[in-house]
Structure formats: structure tokens, C-alpha cells
Amino acid sequence: MIWKGSAIIPILLAKQAFIENDDIRTIIRGKTMIGPLSVEDASLMYSTDPIDKNQMEYNSHLKPKNVYDELRDYELDELSLYDSIGPAIPEDEAESTTNNAMPVLPSSLENEIVIDLPVGFLRLRRALLSSTSSFWIKSILQGTLKYTKVNSTGWVHPHEHCIGHVDVPSHVRNEFFIGAKRNTSYRMPASRFVPANMAYETCTLTDYTDDYFVLSMTTSTPGVPYGKTFLAKTQMVLVRTGKHRCRMICSVETHFPKGAPLGMKGQIRKGMKSGTMEIFEKIGSFIHKCVNLEERV
């Protein structure tokens, strides 16, 4: 099995395997690893470690305050790729704010992909979370994933304008931001088997430090076949690795609030996994392109 820009080495039964080629030297323990073979590729890993998560619902009563109209033939030129992620932050040179020790991260959901990115943690945190940044809405949702009819509430939080930023008032602490919510709806493009359909997402900031943050998302797609029977639970963890690099750990699992439709559970879970992993890989690839452009200007 080969994915564009990546080499995938499935390890089905081995508890430990060693893989080596010209571009990658990796230890694998009972998991599938994807190694970076080009400047755009990421280091990826799948696992199956389920964990109980709090259920979140889309708060339909919240009225969007940031509305992005459908774009026509949306394309990002090279200059906008660079500008969209924002300038580098000097503090991203440090490996950690806690004696260079890796933080204890939350367990991933059922299916996981790990992507190492050549961009500083604080820089990408600002691009992804700041209310003044258009990176997530315009560059990721609309530009990269080709979503249209995107509506977002922005962060519903008393300190919404501080989320994602390095320089904040002294009385505002990181833990204040935990629990902030952002509701987004968008029209997903048609695929080979499913027509274009609306998705409704609630994103909650469940952890926030100067070394990592965690986004927990629940998404419903009632317009797809059996769409009223399941929810997509996704988790995105961004962690500082130092030297202007960071790691993105994304995971997904399918939740059936009232039970799975007869005979369809496996097919729905399989479709959820493949579709979401493709989305995560597109996001990682786009971020690589932003950084690659910076090196050329």
C-alpha cells in the first residue's frame, strides 16, 4: 500500500520491527509507521488505544459572529501560503518549558496519525487558535480541504482574544483558556460515493500549556447515509519538540449514541478512519508547504 509522498510499512503481527532505508531509521512496536521520504512528508504512526472521552454536543443556539462566504475557485499562491502561517517566534527555539522533558499527553483515540512538522509550536499555535488568524478557516478549511459555506462562532470565551498568543496580560493564565468552545459548520465536497453535505462541529480546548495544547472535536454529518446514527470524535494534539519544530498527533473514533445500524458498524468505522486520516495528512502537507516556501523567500 502506497500513499502519495509517503512510504507505508504495515506491521501486523510483530511486536517490534526495525526499518531502515536512505531516509528513515525507525523502531516500530506493533504499529504501522509512515516515514518521511521527502521534505513534504511527515513521520506518521497508527495505533488502536481507545479511551473514554467526554461527549460534546453542537451548540446550535450560538449565532456565528464570523461568517466566511463560499469561495470561487479558491487557490493559494505562494505568497499567501507564507503569510497565512505568520512569522517565526524566537521562543520556539527552546525544546521545552519544563526542564526539556516531554509533557504527559492525553491518550489518543482509536485511530492515530503522528506528523512531525518543521514549524515552531508557538508559531503554529497562534496560526491555529488566534482569533486574528485566518489560517484555520481560510487556509485549511476553505483552501486545503475545499470546504464551502463555512460559518464559525470563533472562541466562545471571556479571553478569546488572548487564546493562541504568547504576549498576554499578566493576570491571564493558560489554564483560563481550558474549556473554550468554537462551533463551526461547513459544506464538505462530494466524494466518489457521497454527495456534498453539511457538517456541524463543536471544538473544545481541553488542554493548553506552553508545551502543548489539545483540541477535542465532535462532528455530525446528518446528510450522509446513516449520518444521524453516528458522530465523529476527533482529537488534535500539538506538542513542542524544540528547534522550531513541533509534533501534531491526530486521532479519530466513531461514536454511535444510540447504537450502530444493523450490519453497518464496520463499514462506517472504516470510512470514518480513511476519510479523517486523509484530512489530517492534507493538513500536515499544507503546513510543510508553508515552511518550504519560507525557506525560498
C-alpha positions in Angstrom: 0.0 0.0 0.0 1.5 3.3 -1.1 0.3 6.8 -0.3 1.4 9.8 -2.4 4.5 11.2 -0.9 4.9 8.6 1.8 6.1 5.0 2.2 3.7 2.9 4.4 5.1 -0.2 6.0 2.4 -2.3 7.6 3.4 -4.3 10.7 0.6 -6.6 11.6 1.9 -9.2 14.0 5.4 -8.2 15.0 5.7 -6.8 18.5 8.8 -5.0 17.4 10.3 -4.4 14.0 13.3 -2.4 12.7 13.1 -0.5 9.4 15.9 1.3 7.7 16.4 3.0 4.3 18.1 6.1 2.9 15.7 8.5 4.5 14.3 6.8 7.7 15.5 4.8 10.6 12.6 3.9 12.9 11.7 1.5 15.6 8.2 0.1 15.3 6.4 -1.7 18.2 3.3 -3.4 17.0 2.2 -0.3 15.0 2.1 0.9 11.4 4.7 3.6 10.8 4.9 6.0 7.9 8.3 7.6 7.4 9.1 10.9 5.7 10.7 10.3 2.3 10.6 13.9 1.1 10.5 17.4 2.5 6.7 17.4 2.4 6.2 14.1 4.2 5.6 13.6 7.8 6.5 10.9 10.3 3.2 9.1 10.9 2.0 6.3 13.2 -1.2 4.5 13.7 -2.4 2.9 16.9 -5.5 1.4 18.4 -5.6 2.6 22.1 -9.3 3.6 22.8 -10.0 5.8 25.8 -13.2 7.1 27.2 -13.9 10.7 26.3 -16.4 13.3 27.4 -19.3 13.7 24.9 -19.7 17.1 23.4 -22.7 18.5 21.5 -23.0 21.1 18.8 -24.5 24.2 20.5 -26.9 25.3 17.7 -28.2 28.3 19.7 -24.9 30.1 19.4 -25.1 32.6 16.5 -21.9 32.8 14.3 -20.1 36.0 14.5 -17.5 35.2 11.9 -19.1 34.2 8.6 -16.9 33.2 5.6 -18.8 33.1 2.3 -18.3 30.4 -0.2 -15.1 31.0 -2.2 -15.0 30.6 -6.0 -12.0 28.7 -7.4 -10.1 29.3 -4.2 -6.4 28.9 -4.7 -3.4 29.9 -2.6 -0.5 31.5 -4.3 3.0 31.1 -2.9 3.0 34.4 -1.1 -0.3 33.7 0.7 1.0 30.3 1.8 3.8 32.0 3.6 1.8 34.9 5.0 -1.0 32.7 6.3 1.0 30.9 9.0 2.7 34.0 10.3 6.3 34.9 11.2 8.6 32.8 13.4 8.6 33.2 17.2 12.1 33.2 18.9 10.8 31.3 21.9 10.2 28.3 19.6 14.0 27.5 19.7 13.6 26.0 23.2 12.8 22.3 23.5 10.5 22.6 26.5 9.5 24.9 29.2 9.7 22.1 31.8 13.4 21.1 32.0 13.4 19.7 28.5 11.1 16.9 29.5 8.3 15.8 27.1 4.9 16.5 28.7 2.5 13.8 29.6 -0.1 13.9 26.8 -3.6 12.5 26.7 -4.2 9.1 25.2 -5.2 9.1 21.6 -8.5 7.8 20.2 -8.9 4.6 18.3 -7.0 5.5 15.1 -4.0 7.8 15.3 -1.6 9.6 13.0 1.5 11.4 14.1 3.0 14.1 12.0 6.3 15.9 12.7 6.3 19.4 11.4 9.2 21.8 10.7 7.5 24.8 12.3 7.7 26.1 15.9 5.0 25.2 18.4 4.1 28.7 19.4 4.0 29.9 15.8 1.6 27.2 14.8 -0.5 27.5 17.9 -1.0 31.2 17.1 -2.0 30.3 13.5 -4.4 27.6 14.5 -6.0 29.3 17.6 -5.8 33.0 17.4 -9.0 34.9 16.7 -6.9 37.3 14.5 -5.6 34.5 12.3 -7.4 33.3 9.1 -5.1 30.2 8.9 -7.7 27.6 10.1 -10.7 28.9 8.3 -9.3 30.2 5.0 -6.1 28.3 4.5 -7.1 24.9 6.0 -10.9 24.5 5.7 -11.5 26.5 2.6 -8.2 26.4 0.8 -6.8 23.0 1.6 -9.9 20.9 2.3 -12.1 22.8 -0.2 -15.0 23.3 2.3 -17.6 25.9 1.4 -20.3 27.7 3.3 -18.1 27.9 6.4 -19.6 29.5 9.5 -17.8 29.8 12.8 -18.6 31.3 16.2 -15.0 31.8 17.0 -14.0 31.0 20.5 -16.8 31.5 23.0 -14.7 32.6 26.0 -14.1 35.7 28.1 -10.5 35.8 27.0 -11.0 34.8 23.4 -8.6 37.4 22.0 -5.7 36.0 24.1 -6.0 32.4 23.0 -3.0 31.3 20.9 -0.9 34.4 21.7 2.5 34.5 23.5 2.2 38.0 24.9 -0.9 38.2 27.1 -1.8 40.3 30.2 0.0 39.1 33.3 -3.3 38.2 35.1 -4.4 35.9 32.3 -3.1 32.3 32.8 -3.0 29.4 30.4 -5.5 27.4 32.4 -8.1 30.1 31.9 -8.5 29.0 28.3 -9.4 25.4 29.0 -13.0 24.7 28.2 -13.3 27.4 25.4 -15.6 26.2 22.6 -15.8 27.0 18.9 -18.7 25.9 16.8 -18.2 25.6 13.0 -20.4 24.4 10.2 -19.3 23.8 6.6 -20.2 22.1 3.4 -17.9 19.2 2.6 -17.2 18.5 -1.1 -18.6 15.4 -2.8 -16.6 12.3 -2.8 -16.8 9.2 -5.1 -19.6 7.7 -3.1 -21.1 10.5 -1.0 -22.6 13.8 -2.3 -21.6 17.2 -0.9 -23.0 17.5 2.6 -23.1 19.8 5.6 -21.1 19.0 8.8 -21.6 20.5 12.2 -18.5 20.6 14.5 -18.0 21.5 18.2 -14.4 22.1 19.1 -13.3 22.3 22.8 -9.9 23.4 24.0 -9.3 20.7 26.6 -5.6 21.4 27.4 -3.5 24.4 27.0 0.1 25.0 28.1 3.3 26.5 26.6 4.4 23.0 25.6 1.2 21.5 24.1 -2.5 22.0 23.6 -5.4 19.7 22.9 -8.5 20.2 20.7 -11.3 17.8 21.1 -13.9 17.8 18.4 -17.3 16.2 17.8 -18.7 16.4 14.3 -22.1 15.3 13.0 -23.0 14.8 9.3 -26.7 14.1 9.2 -27.0 14.3 5.5 -24.8 11.3 4.6 -26.1 7.7 4.6 -26.8 6.7 8.2 -25.4 10.1 9.2 -27.9 10.5 12.0 -26.7 7.4 13.8 -23.0 8.3 14.4 -20.7 11.1 15.4 -17.0 11.6 14.5 -14.9 12.1 17.6 -11.5 13.6 16.8 -8.6 14.9 18.8 -5.7 17.1 17.7 -2.7 17.5 20.0 0.1 19.9 19.1 3.3 19.5 21.2 6.6 21.4 21.3 9.7 19.5 20.2 12.1 22.4 20.0 14.4 23.9 17.4 11.4 25.5 15.6 9.7 22.1 15.2 6.6 20.5 16.7 4.6 17.3 16.5 0.9 17.0 15.6 -0.9 13.9 17.0 -4.3 13.5 15.5 -6.8 10.7 16.2 -10.4 9.7 15.5 -13.0 7.2 16.5 -16.6 6.7 15.6 -19.3 7.1 18.3 -22.8 5.6 17.9 -25.0 7.4 20.5 -27.9 5.0 20.1 -26.1 2.0 18.7 -24.8 1.2 15.2 -27.2 0.4 12.4 -27.5 -3.3 11.8 -24.7 -4.7 9.7 -23.1 -1.2 9.1 -20.8 -0.6 12.1 -17.6 -1.9 10.5 -18.2 -0.1 7.2 -19.0 3.2 8.9 -15.9 2.9 11.1 -13.7 2.1 8.2 -15.0 5.0 6.1 -14.5 7.3 9.1 -10.9 6.2 9.6 -9.8 6.5 6.0 -11.6 9.9 5.4 -10.3 11.5 8.5 -6.7 10.2 8.1 -6.7 11.7 4.6 -7.8 15.1 6.0 -5.0 15.0 8.7 -2.4 14.2 6.1 -3.6 17.1 3.9 -3.3 19.5 6.8 0.3 18.3 7.6 1.3 18.5 3.9 -0.1 22.1 3.6 1.9 23.2 6.7 5.0 21.7 5.2 4.4 23.7 2.0 4.2 26.9 4.1 7.5 26.3 5.7 9.1 25.2 2.4 8.1 28.5 0.9 9.6 30.4 3.8 13.0 28.8 3.1 12.8 30.0 -0.5 12.0 33.7 0.1 
